[in-house]
């Protein structure tokens, strides 16, 4: 029998890892759906809101379209790990 307060750190780490993996997987699925189905059907252009946010709060300002697209994806997927969620990306 475990004593009180000893905790189950392996269980917490496993649960946290599963939660992060589920968050990343959900973001990938939602992004793929948006890019491959939603945007072509609605004829919408890419949103650069995540990159706009990153440029406002970080000293990062890409000079090329490719750099801005990379920043957009990095911000979009990096936000998965933000449990509070700023609601921007």
Secondary structure, 3 states (H helix, E strand, C coil): CCCCCCCCHHHHHHHHHHHHHHHHHHHHHHHHHHHHHHHHHHCCCCCCHHHHHHHHHCCCCCCCHHHHHHHHHHHHHHHHHCCCCCCCC
